[in-house]
């Protein structure tokens, strides 16, 4: 995805609550830029992970340069798409 990278890893601890983490490196921009991206990620995660998150897995959103330039609604669509692809990959590994 152009604004972020999504990593998903099953925990295997029996807890169905999806975990979430955020990281934005200094390569992305100054502190104001990084904090704005993280705030946007937190709001996206609140909405999307409850509905589309993979139960019992940790989700990490890694910010990429230009993430602030993308409209919030578009970032939400990208996250939904990334979560669907991650779910398919995890389902394929389970077989």
Order of alpha helices (4+ residues) and beta strands (2+ residues): beta-beta-alpha-beta-alpha
